[in-house]
């Protein structure tokens, strides 16, 4: 099974095997968003358990 090219660019594994992702809504129309909101969107987060299986399948791992 091939890895989905879009998924390999967007997701990575943490040291403990969880999946890491970036937040959406950080690319444009930033003037109306508060500094706090933009700052928090900059940090990575962990993929939810319910979606992790789907993402792992896309990564073929």
ABEGO torsion letter per residue (X at the ends): XBBBAAAAAABBBBAAGBBBBBBBGAABGAAABBAAAAAAAABBBBBBAAAAAAAAAAAGX
